[in-house]
Structures are given as structure tokens and as C-alpha cells.
């Protein structure tokens, strides 16, 4: 038995969804059901602080101080990135 579900999504998400469906050859209903099951299972099985949201909203202050800051990377960050090169 199947049930129809209706939801509003952004135009950008719709384009990404339709392109993914066309590229992979998977039916939209299959993609939606798998994504919904994956989302629900992850939220039931994992601690909330482990789930990474698809987008993050930050304040202008954080944007200016962190994102736009013209700072040299710390030694800890340099060491971390160097580990990836080994």
C-alpha cells in the first residue's frame, strides 16, 4: 500500500531533486522515501549534536568576526591539515 504526501519545497531544492532524479535514473518517489527514512532513522538513532543540518544560520557579528576575518591559520590548524597530506 502506498500513500501520497504533499509538501512545499524551495525552487532550488526542486531543481536539485529533479536533476538528481534525471541523472541517476531513480524515480522521485523512491528518492523521497529513501531520504525520509534516512532522515528519520538518523534522528532516532543518533544524538542530536551529531546531526549536521544542511544549512547553518549565523549572525552578522559572527560572519564579520569569523568568516570575513583576515587571520593567519593557527598552528593547530596547520598541523591538522598537514596530517591529511601524509
SULJODA-V119077 format. One record per backbone hydrogen bond with DSSP energy under -1.0 kcal/mol. NH is the residue of the N-H (numbers start at 1). CO is the residue of the C=O. E is the energy in kcal/mol with one decimal. If there is no record, write none. Layout:
BEGIN
<<NH;CO;E> <NH;CO;E>>
END
This chain:
BEGIN
<<14;10;-2.2> <15;11;-2.2> <16;12;-2.3> <17;13;-2.8> <18;14;-2.8> <19;15;-2.5> <20;16;-2.4> <21;17;-2.4> <22;18;-2.4> <23;19;-2.7> <24;20;-2.5> <25;21;-1.7> <31;27;-2.1> <32;28;-2.7> <33;29;-2.4> <34;30;-2.6> <35;31;-2.6> <36;32;-2.6> <37;33;-2.5> <38;34;-2.5> <39;35;-2.5> <40;36;-2.6> <41;37;-2.7> <42;38;-2.4> <43;39;-2.2> <44;40;-1.7> <45;41;-2.4> <46;42;-2.4> <50;47;-2.0> <63;59;-2.4> <64;60;-2.9> <65;61;-2.8> <66;62;-2.9> <67;62;-1.0> <68;63;-2.6> <71;69;-1.2> <78;74;-2.3> <79;75;-2.7> <80;76;-2.2> <81;77;-2.6> <82;78;-2.3> <83;79;-1.7>>
END
